[in-house]
Amino acid sequence: MAQKGVELERESFSCSVCLDLLEDPVTIPCGHSYCMSCIKTHWDKEDEERIYSCPQCRQTFKPRPVLGKNIMLAELVEQLKKTGLQAAPADHCYAGAEDVACDVCNGRKRKADKSCLVCLVSYCEKHLQLHYDVPLLKKHKLVDPTNKLQENICSRHDEVMKMFCRTDQQCICYLCSVDEHKGHDTVSAAAERTERQRELELSRQQIQQRVQDREKDVKLLQQELEAVNGSADKAVEDSEKIFTEMIRLVEKRSSDMKQQIRSKQETEVSRVKDLQEKLEQEITELKRKDAELKHLSHTEDHNQFLHNYPSLTPLSPSTHSSSINIRPLRYFEAVTAAVSEVRGRLQDVLTESETNISLTVTQVEVLLSQPEPKTREEFLTYSQEITLDPNTANKHLLLSEGNRKVTGMRNEQFNSSHPDRFSYWSQVLSGESLTGRCYWEVERRGAVTVAVAYKNIIRAGWSGESRFGGNDKSWSLNCLGNSYKFSYNSINSLVSGPVSSRVGVYLDHSAGVLSFYSVSDTMTLLHRVQTTFSQPLCAGVAIYYDEGFTAEFCKLK
């Protein structure tokens, strides 16, 4: 009782604007009391019309009343704070604008603790107690507080909707089930919930499995990232060592070349200086001889001249100027040319090696694991429109239906020759290059081979190199009368499964998956290949032309 009294006192001394205890309380002419700041803020918004109202009773005042602090009320609030506030419930127990309020509380409403789907009422903790104490109420369905209880009421019959119409996919009441939903597939809402809950749990399991798969993919990508970074760091380190060694070798070769040039320079300089010294000596001798001859030529006594002439020393052999080959700045041009040639060859090697390095760097290809489709609806999301390339068709094949259908003919249908045409086997390839995830279906009549092949499959000749399934460039499913046979690289495997006129082909090029299905009311896997595809693929068919059999790539979209 004391607790209840405290609650009543708190409500009596609370401001209806801020819902807290009065702060600087003022009483306006109508008798209601507010915090001074709260009522001022409220009236400030009404200044334009100059008509001021009470937030509770809406009584208006004109002019704006003068506010004065209510001293007695302020003292009572302070006394309440000192004596009873500790026992008062906290403000968070009361419902705010975004909370679900108790439908039973009077005055200031508390937050709802539960909502009852039978009573269609929300209860606070206090008023909910009866649902825990009264046996009949214990059977009611309690849920977390919600403001959408009225959505459970039928707008037409004002009854609780406890049924579900599967035909119209909506909740209905019992009267609806015998009225406008009569004859529909109806069940209880609880039964439908159980079914949907089962589907929900299955979806959750699939999501959780996909999360696990993606987490594994993330770990694999992290490992791939570390491998790429580690490989790149190692390549940079090794390359720096190699180039450092190459630089050292070039520097050593440069030093050796410099020493050879200087050695040759010294030899040539010594030879030139020796020759220069000999020439200077010859010049000195020639000048001396010239002086003797000049002196003799000035002798006036003929007898003396003739007497002295034979005694003149003969000239020494001359160093002919033809033995001196002057080549300004060209003595070592051959060395420069040779070094220049080495530079060019090195540049060519580096350019070639750069190209080779860029071509040989392994591309980082990230393959995220994706589950293979299981239902035909899932396969159809990857449907690929296939059209046949007339230039590849054997001359005994007739294309029609926009190059989607092929018929085996006895007479030749193509007069022109083409390098892409199959010359012997009655085969044809699609014009589309297939990568990624693709799905297509072939409707057949008679014995037909459904295949995929690389574009570079051999077209000429009758050997297995040009026949679907007879080489390592094609994979084929031979659809015979009542059986199937898979062929690759001339290796044949019998395939069991229901015989159907329609064959589905699923290709996941990146994952290296190729699957053949028998398609009727259901899809049955006939054969699955797990390999690595090195090139884009083309779809293909082969037909025994002498029987008039047909194969048509179906429109799936």
Salt bridges, closest charged atoms under 4 A:
GLU7 OE2 - ARG110 NH2 3.33
ASP20 OD1 - ARG10 NH2 3.75
GLU23 OE1 - LYS81 NZ 3.74
ASP24 OD1 - LYS69 NZ 3.57
ASP44 OD1 - ARG64 NH1 3.03
GLU46 OE2 - HIS42 NE2 3.51
ASP47 OD1 - ARG64 NH1 3.34
GLU78 OE2 - LYS81 NZ 3.70
ASP91 OD1 - ARG10 NH2 3.00
ASP91 OD1 - ARG108 NH1 3.96
ASP99 OD2 - LYS111 NZ 3.96
ASP144 OD1 - LYS114 NZ 3.44
ASP168 OD2 - HIS181 ND1 3.06
ASP168 OD2 - HIS184 ND1 3.22
ASP179 OD2 - ARG156 NH2 3.69
ASP179 OD2 - HIS157 NE2 3.89
GLU180 OE1 - ARG156 NH1 3.12
GLU192 OE1 - ARG166 NE 2.59
GLU192 OE2 - ARG196 NE 2.87
GLU195 OE1 - ARG198 NH1 2.56
GLU201 OE1 - ARG204 NH1 3.92
ASP217 OD2 - ARG214 NH1 2.95
GLU237 OE2 - LYS241 NZ 3.69
ASP238 OD2 - LYS234 NZ 2.71
GLU245 OE2 - ARG248 NH2 2.64
ASP256 OD2 - LYS252 NZ 3.24
GLU268 OE2 - LYS264 NZ 3.76
GLU268 OE1 - ARG271 NH2 3.19
GLU292 OE2 - ARG288 NH1 2.72
GLU292 OE1 - LYS289 NZ 3.80
GLU372 OE1 - ARG528 NH2 3.04
ASP420 OD2 - HIS418 ND1 3.82
GLU441 OE1 - ARG376 NH2 2.93
GLU441 OE1 - ARG502 NH1 3.01
GLU443 OE1 - ARG502 NE 2.77
ASP472 OD1 - LYS473 NZ 3.79
ASP508 OD2 - ARG437 NE 3.44
GLU552 OE2 - ARG404 NH1 3.31
